[in-house]
Amino acid sequence: MKLLTQNPSSLTQKSQSALYQTAKSFLAAIEYQNMYSIHVIQATILLAAYELGNAIYPTAYLTIGHCARLGHAMGLHHPKNGPQMLPRCTTWTEQEERRRVWWAVVVLDRFVNIGNPHHPFASVDPSLETYLPVDDDTWDKGEMTANELLLVSTSPSVRAAPFARTCQASHLLGKVLHHINDVDMELDFRFEQANQLNRTVRALANLLPDEAFEEDVTNGPTLCTAMAICYSALLVLYDAYICSEGIPKKTAAHVEIQESAINGLKEISGEVLRFCKRIKSFLDLNGLVKLSPFVADCLYQAAANYAWYVKESENPESLAMLQEIKSILVMIEPQWKVAGESGFSRDVAGPRR
């Protein structure tokens, strides 16, 4: 936990941090002694988040995979029928804690696979009947809630807590990545599915800014993670369909998703620009410590799009938007090195297309 909350380090490589090396070695020693508990997987999740946020690759990818293996071994993925290494839950708090731990693994596992096509997920997909985490304030106070538990299948229009929103966004990101990686899907069905994914993710993404507007910014940008993951999912989806080369015949569904991709890249890149302004307002008030590392990917993708627009049209407005996103990446980099690894916090490297 101290790793994630420490002041920005002057080290160029955070993998050289003595505290990081100590935490890594201590976890390995615990596992060598076959000492497995919910605290072990929680500590491994925090370590994975640190590695992910500081671009310690491929170690972050491997650590997240290890988190999934630990969760499977402990039965967190299927509390009723999975093999149980942990003692039976005796309280509501303990049951909810395990649910939240497993969702944290799923969130990390989906996010680390952005930009890594054809890598299988380490954790199983949540079923539609999987419960989402409860209200965060209720959980923090250790109070049981009389409210009905929300399922993965629950409509995004139903109000949910910030962590539950993050879980919903990550589940949809997983659907998008599954879709893009499935190269054997029949084309007509593929385009229909792409359109449905676009509508579903946009529905959630469109709700979040209004919910975020009601937040108390002094408590942290709690919905920023869910918003960032939605924007990342949409930009990844659009990037896959903006070009139609190699498609023998265009169908109505194909035309629809290509038009959505062309327009959506501009629209969502614009949403990310507005998202940057929200991030900057928060950073000016509270500093870097509470900012999620998950925000960097959508900023990078939007910056790549604006760099592409600049290259194609030399539009000064696009250049100004690119510079604005770059400025936020520069602000984030001292806390989360992944913001600098994109290259946009230093030089415009050009788009990924």
Beta strands, then each sheet from edge to edge (+ up, - down):
end
